[in-house]
Amino acid sequence: MFDRLPISSKTEKILTKSLDEQITVGEANYLMNIKGADLYPLLATADYLRQKIVGDNVTFINNCNINFTNICTVRCGFCAFGKDADDPDAYILDDEAILKKAQSAIKKGAHEFCVMGGVLPDADIEYYEHLMHLLKDEYPNVMIHGFSPTMIADACKVSGISIAEGCERLKDAGLDTLPGTAAEILTDRSRALICPEKVSVDEWINIIKTAHEVGIPGSATIMYGHVETLEERVEHIDIIRRIQEETHGFTEFIPMTFMHEYSPIFLEGQSNLGASGTQDLKLYAVSRLMLRDLIPNIQVSWVKMGYRFAQVALTAGTNDLGGTLGGDELSEASGAPDGVEASIDTLSRMVKDLSRNPIERNSKYSEFYPIE
């Protein structure tokens, strides 16, 4: 495969191995640091594996973000969305406003409500059950992708119940899938710097495994480009890989580049924030080589990358474009380069330009809706 390419012997050896099996943590760390002519063979290998594993379909979901509050007791250094309760811009949506957002999304053909928000100080499991019943009673066939592990942990604590009971109750109330949020970087060193008030690495792993065990699958994410090292990026992916080997509960893996411009840690003077374009592409490609068909769906977030770079990333091992994302106030607050709502036509054009097939999906990748 690499004949006539100006590639180092070590890179060629690792990439050749990756055609048949997962690469190791050490090999992934090496590939994260390659430069120059070795980059293109890495991207080509990831794209080859993508085609071999999932074919030429590129999926995305018609969805709507329902950010029910921006009040948050967990103030992370990377977040430009959360507000204190007494902030003049703080809000909590009432039932009428939530249903209005949902109705608007349904008119546009939504298959998913992504229900997220800040961590309210007194939110218990009953409050989140209420949100589920509110939406499911009105729209029983629309999937709900909602609540971060931190939100679940806090609500279970307020209600005095176990994580397992909390997950069971949310599932019974209508929660279909769990976002991978609150993962950020799964190393305690980095978390102590950017999100010390969030769940720890061990707590996050326990909540995710518990959710999978009770039958709530969901996304796995990584947020990178802030204070973490390249080695910590690989360590994070390896943790995700080991969880998936045990539970098989992840539906997709979503690398999310850190949007630093309006973040508190940037505004407070932290420099050298944000990944470079080649680091972005290497992370997508190395993720594909580490995860292969264990997590077959690797998503590029157009809202984080912008349309043009997201299209490029589809040639680096990814096969999913995320969602249409109407109402994503979290990304909007961070400075999304191309806005926070895409049309089906826009995403389809990006895909067709690569001679690949645009396919709408549901939250679990269990139903697909081809686009002409």
N, C-alpha and C positions, 0 to 999 in steps of 0.2 A: 504493500500500500504506500510505502514511503520512498519508493525508488525515485532517484533523481531530485529529491528534495534536500535542501541544505539543512539537515537536522542533526543534532548531536546524538551520539550513540546511546547515551543513557535515556534521553527523551524517547528515542525510537523504541528502545527496549520496553519502556513502561507503556507506551501507547500500543505497541503490538500485543502486549499482555492484556491490556484493557479490552481488546476486541473479544476476549473470551471469558474474562472474569473481573470481579471488582478489584480496584487498586487498593493498596494499603494506605494507612495514615502517613507513613513515611514517604511513599510515592506521591501522594496527594500534596504533601508539603513541598516536595521538590517541584512539582508542576506549578504550584502557586507562585513560585519564584522564577520561572523561566522567562526569558526575554528574547527579543529579536526574532530570528527565523524559526525558532521552535514554537512560537505562538500559533502560527497558522495550522501546522499539523495537529496541534491539540484541539483547535476548534473544529477542524475537519473530522477528527476522530469522534468527537462528541456528537457532531451532526450525523455521522454515519451510524452511530449507536442509536441515536434518536430515531432515525428512519427504520432501523432494524427492529426496534422495540415497539414503537407506536405508529410507524408508517408516516404518511404525509398529511394526516389530519392535524389541524391546529384548532384547538377548542377554546371556547370562552363562554361566559354565562351572562345572560341578561338579568341583571340584579339591581338592587337598590340598597344603599346604606341608610339605615335608620339610626342615627346617632342621637339617642334619647336624652343625653345630658352631656355637658362639657365640664361639670363639676367633678373634681377628682381629688381625693385625699392622698393619692400616690403621685407625687410630683417628680417626674423623671427628667434627667438633664437633656434628653434628646427631644422632648415633646413640647410643641408650640400650641397644643390644643387645649389642655386642661386648665381650668380656672378654679379659684377659691369660691366658696359659696357666696361670699359677700361682694364678689367682683360684679361690676355693673353689666358685664357681658355674659355672666353665667346664666344658664337656663336648664330647665327640666321640661321635656315635652309632656303634655297631658295626653290622655287617651285619644282625644279628638285629633290632635296634631299628628300623632303616630299613625292613626288610620288614614289621615289625609295623605301622608307621604306614601303609605302602602297603596292606596287607591291610585295615586298618580303613577306609581311603578307598574301596577297591573295593567293600566291603559297602554303602557309601552311594551307589554308582553313579558314582564319579569317572571323568572322561575325561582328567584331566591330573594329573601329579605336578609340582609346582613345587619344584625342588631348588636350595636356596640355603643360604648360611651365611657365616661370616666367612672372611677370607683367612688360611688356615693357613700358617705359616712355611715348611713343607717340602712342601706339596702340589704334585705334579707332574701332568703330563697323564695319566699312567698311573693316578693315584688317581681322577681324574674319569672316566676310561674305566671303571674298576672300578665306580664308582657307577652308570654307565649300564648296563653289562652286568648288574649285580645286579638292577636293576629291570626292564629289558627282557626278560631271560631268563624272569622270572616272569610279567610282564604285558606281552606284546609289543604289544598293541593300545592301551595307554594312552600318550598323548603325554607327553614330558618337556620341560618348560619350565625351563631351568636355566642357572645360572652367569652371573655378571656379567662385563662386559668386563675389570674389574680382576682378577678371579679367573683369567680366561683368560690375560691378559697375564703374571701372576705365574707361573702354571703352565708356560707356554711358556718363560719365562726359566729356571725351575728345571730343565726338561727340555732346555734348550739347543736349542730348535726355533723356527721362525718362527711368526708368528700364523696364517698360511695353513695350515701343516701341522697346527697345534693344532686349528684349526676343522675341518679335514678329518677328523682323527682322532675328534673329538667327534661329528661327524655320523655317521661310520661306526659309532661305538659306540652310537648311538641318540638323540642329542640332536635334538629336533624343532624347537624354537624357543628364541630367546634373549631373556631379559628386558631391558628398557631401563634397568635399574639401573646405577648408577655414572655416569649422565648428570648427575644433580642439576641444576645450572645450567651450561650450556656457555659460560661466560666465564671466562677465566683469573683475572680480578680476584676474583670470588666464590669460585672454587675454592681460591685461595690462602688464603682466610679460613676455609672450612668443611671442605675435604677436600684439603689440600696433598699428602698421600701417595698419593692416587688417581691414575689415569691422567690426563694432560692432555687438553685439548679435542681437540687434533690426534690424540693417541693413541686416544681414544675413537672419533673419527670413523673412523680407519683400521681399528680392530677391527670396528666395526659394518659398514663397507663390505666388509671381507674376509669376514665371516660371511655377508653377503648374497650375495656373489659365489660362495661355495662351496655355496650352497643352504640356508643356515640363516636363515629369516626370523625376525622377532621384534617385540617391542614397542618403542615409543619413549615415554620418560617425561620429565617435568619435575618437579622438586621445588622449590617456590617458597614464599615467605613467611618467609625468614630474612634474609640480608644483601644480597640482590640488589635491583636497581632494577626498575621497571616496564619500562624499555627493555631490560634484560637478559632479561626474560621473553620479550619479542617477538623479541630476537636469537636466543634458544634455539629458539623455534618455527620461525624462518626457517632455521636450520641443519638442523633436522629436515626441513623442507620441501625444501631443496636436496638432501639425501641421498636422499629419496624420489623426487625427480624423476630421479635418476641410477640408483638400484638397484631401486626399487619393492619393497623388502624388508620394510617395516614393515607389520605386520598391524593395528596400532591405535596411538592416541596416548593417553597416560594422564597427565593432570595430577594431581599428588599434593601436597596442601597440607601444609606443614611442621607436624608435631605437636611443639610445642616444650617442653611442660611438664616432661619428664624428660631433655631433651637436655643434654649437657655445656655448650654455649655459653649456654644459658639459666641453668643452675645456677651458672655462673661469673659471672653478672651482666649478660649481654647482654640489653638490653631491646628493646621494640618488635618482638618476634618474633611471627610468625603473621599470615596474611592475614585480611582481613575477609571477611564473607559476600559483599558486593558485589564485592570483588576476585576471589573464587572464581568467581562467576558470569560476570564479565567475561572471565576467562581461558578458561573453557569456550567462551563465545560467540565470542570473537576467534579462538580455535583453529579453530573450525568455519569461520569466514570466511576464514582464511588457508589452511586445508588442503582445504576443500571435499571433493570426491570423490577427491583425491589420496591421503588416508588417510581412508577413509569411516567408520571406526569410532573414535569418541572415547569413552573410558571415564571414568565417574565412580566413584571408589573409595568404596563405602559404608563400608568399614572406616576410612577416614580422615575421612569427612564425617558418619557416622551415617546411619541409614536415612532420616530425615525430610529432611535437606538433600540427600541423594543423589537422592531422588525429585524435589525441586525442580530440581536440576541437569539432570534428564532433560527439562526444558522449556527448557533454555538451549543446546541444540545437541548434547547427548550421546545415545548410543544403546546403551551397554553398561554393565553393572553390575559387571564384573570376575568374581570367583569366589566360591564358597562359603567358600573359604579356611580350611578346617580346619587348625589348627596354625600360625598365623602369629605366631610368637614375636616377630618384628621389630616388627610393629605393636602387639602386646600390650605390649612393653616401652616403647613410646612413649606409651601411654595411649589406645588406640582407644576412642572414645566408646560404641560399641554392641557391644563385644566383637570377637572375631576369627573367628567362625564363624557363617554364616547358613544357613538351610534353603532348599531350593528353594521351599517354600510361602511363606516370608517375602518372598523376592525377587519371586515371581510376584504376590503381592498388591500390592506396590508398583507393579508395572507395570500390572496390570489396573485399578487405581484411576485411572490416567491414560487408560484406554480404549485401551491399547496391548497388544501381543502378546508375552508372555514366551516366549523361545526359548532352550533350551540349545544350546551350540555346543562345538566342539573348539578346540584352541589356535590353529589356522590359519584359523579361520572358514571351513573347507571342508566341514564337516558340521554339520547343524542338527537339533535334536530338539524339535519343538513340544510345548508343555505345554497340556494341556486345562484 
